């Protein structure tokens, strides 16, 4: 007899793991609006949609503690979304920093279908370009269209290549947004962890 899967309730939303709850709390602390399980392809449901000028789907793999593990566990994600989503896909693991890339905090992987390194822009080509996702922020001092909505400090993610603007916001600061200070990431993650520490799971179904 198999044990029923467990679900967790965070702010009235049923989630499939404590890791998803922790990420939802982290997004809240970072003032990033989200929607849980925003779409279904029939055999796949991404965990979150982050709202902004560059809406971003998020897949959470709470058991992935390294980039290599996260890579292996998310190989299938773009293929299952190919006819259902055009935009960014962010894959994250057990914590908001899985590695270091030239001194930059790596949160996971980001898939973009709008960027091809060879300049190819065929709209029928749905091959996503996978890049490292760098934890970054916008300090609100500059935006390419000087929109008032961007004149504030915002936290988010950007790829190490491709379109450098901050996701999901769309902020763009002279080529790339600066790296998010590690101590601030850790403080926000600790707060998120504490927020969901006492959530209780219930049998699903």
C-alpha positions in Angstrom: 0.0 0.0 0.0 1.5 3.3 -1.0 1.4 6.3 1.3 -0.8 9.2 -0.1 1.1 12.2 -1.2 1.1 15.1 1.1 0.0 18.6 0.4 0.8 21.9 2.3 -1.4 24.9 2.7 0.2 28.3 2.3 -2.0 31.4 2.4 -5.0 29.3 1.3 -3.1 27.7 -1.6 -2.5 23.9 -1.7 1.1 23.1 -2.6 2.7 19.8 -3.2 5.9 20.3 -1.1 7.3 22.3 1.7 9.9 23.5 -0.8 7.2 25.1 -2.9 5.8 26.8 0.2 9.2 28.1 1.1 9.7 29.6 -2.4 6.2 31.2 -2.4 7.1 32.8 1.0 10.5 33.9 -0.5 8.7 35.5 -3.5 6.3 37.3 -1.1 9.2 38.7 0.9 10.8 39.9 -2.3 7.5 41.4 -3.3 7.2 39.3 -6.4 3.6 38.4 -7.2 2.9 34.8 -8.1 0.2 32.3 -9.2 0.4 28.7 -8.2 0.1 26.0 -10.9 -0.9 28.5 -13.6 -1.4 26.1 -16.5 -1.5 22.4 -17.4 -0.2 20.7 -20.6 -2.0 17.5 -19.8 1.0 15.7 -18.4 2.9 18.6 -16.8 2.0 21.5 -14.5 4.6 24.1 -13.6 4.7 25.2 -10.0 4.4 29.0 -10.3 4.0 32.0 -12.6 5.8 35.2 -11.6 4.0 38.3 -12.8 5.7 41.3 -14.4 6.7 42.7 -17.8 8.5 39.4 -18.4 6.2 36.8 -16.9 8.2 33.8 -15.8 7.2 30.2 -15.1 8.9 28.5 -12.2 9.7 24.8 -11.6 10.7 23.9 -8.1 12.8 20.8 -7.4 13.2 20.8 -3.6 15.5 17.8 -3.6 18.0 19.4 -5.9 20.9 20.7 -3.8 23.4 21.1 -6.7 23.2 22.6 -10.2 24.0 19.2 -11.7 21.1 17.6 -9.9 18.8 20.4 -10.9 19.9 20.1 -14.5 19.1 16.4 -14.6 15.7 16.9 -12.9 14.5 19.6 -15.2 15.7 18.4 -18.7 12.1 17.6 -19.6 10.6 21.1 -18.7 11.0 23.0 -22.0 9.9 20.1 -24.1 6.6 19.7 -22.2 5.9 23.4 -22.5 6.8 23.9 -26.2 3.2 24.2 -27.4 1.9 25.9 -24.3 4.2 28.8 -23.4 6.4 31.4 -25.0 8.6 33.1 -22.5 10.9 32.5 -19.6 11.2 29.4 -17.5 13.1 29.5 -14.2 14.2 26.2 -12.5 15.2 26.3 -8.9 16.2 23.8 -6.3 16.5 23.4 -2.5 17.9 26.9 -1.9 18.2 30.3 -3.7 21.9 29.9 -4.2 23.2 26.6 -5.7 26.5 27.7 -7.0 28.8 30.6 -7.7 29.6 31.9 -11.2 32.5 34.4 -11.4 31.4 35.7 -8.0 27.7 35.9 -8.9 25.1 33.9 -7.0 23.5 31.2 -9.2 19.9 30.4 -8.2 19.4 27.7 -10.9 18.7 27.6 -14.6 16.7 29.8 -16.9 15.3 28.8 -20.3 14.6 31.5 -22.9 13.0 30.8 -26.2 13.5 34.4 -27.5 17.3 34.3 -27.5 19.6 32.3 -29.8 23.3 32.8 -29.6 23.8 32.5 -33.4 21.3 35.3 -34.0 18.6 32.9 -35.4 15.1 34.3 -34.9 12.9 31.8 -36.8 9.6 32.0 -34.9 8.9 28.3 -35.6 12.1 27.3 -33.8 11.0 26.5 -30.3 14.3 25.4 -28.9 14.9 27.0 -25.6 18.3 28.3 -24.7 19.4 27.2 -21.2 21.5 29.6 -19.1 22.5 30.0 -15.6 20.0 32.1 -13.6 21.8 34.8 -11.6 20.2 36.3 -8.5 20.1 40.0 -9.3 18.4 43.2 -8.4 17.4 46.6 -9.9 18.2 49.6 -7.8 15.6 51.7 -9.5 17.9 54.4 -10.8 17.7 53.5 -14.5 15.3 51.8 -16.9 15.4 51.9 -20.7 12.0 53.6 -20.9 12.3 55.4 -17.5 9.0 53.9 -16.4 7.9 55.0 -12.9 7.1 51.4 -12.1 10.8 50.6 -12.2 12.0 53.5 -10.0 12.3 51.3 -7.0 14.6 48.5 -5.7 13.5 45.1 -7.0 14.8 41.6 -6.6 14.7 39.0 -9.3 16.7 36.9 -11.7 18.6 37.3 -14.9 20.4 34.8 -17.2 24.2 34.9 -17.5 23.7 35.5 -21.2 20.9 36.3 -23.6 18.5 39.0 -22.7 19.9 40.6 -19.6 16.9 42.3 -18.2 15.7 41.4 -14.7 12.9 38.8 -14.5 10.1 39.0 -14.1 10.2 42.8 -13.9 11.9 43.8 -17.2 14.3 46.2 -15.5 17.5 46.8 -17.5 20.5 48.7 -16.1 23.1 49.3 -18.7 23.5 45.7 -20.0 22.8 43.8 -16.8 21.4 44.2 -13.3 23.9 43.9 -10.5 24.3 40.7 -8.4 22.0 40.4 -5.4 24.1 40.6 -2.2 24.5 37.1 -0.8 23.8 38.2 2.8 20.5 39.7 1.8 19.5 36.5 -0.1 20.3 34.4 2.9 18.4 36.7 5.3 15.3 36.6 3.1 15.5 32.8 2.7 15.8 32.4 6.4 12.7 34.5 6.9 10.9 32.4 4.3 12.0 29.2 6.0 10.8 30.4 9.3 7.5 31.5 7.8 6.6 28.0 6.7 8.4 26.1 9.4 5.2 25.0 11.2 3.0 24.2 8.2 1.5 20.8 8.4 1.0 18.5 5.5 -2.2 16.7 4.8 -3.0 13.6 2.8 -3.9 14.5 -0.7 -7.0 13.2 -2.3 
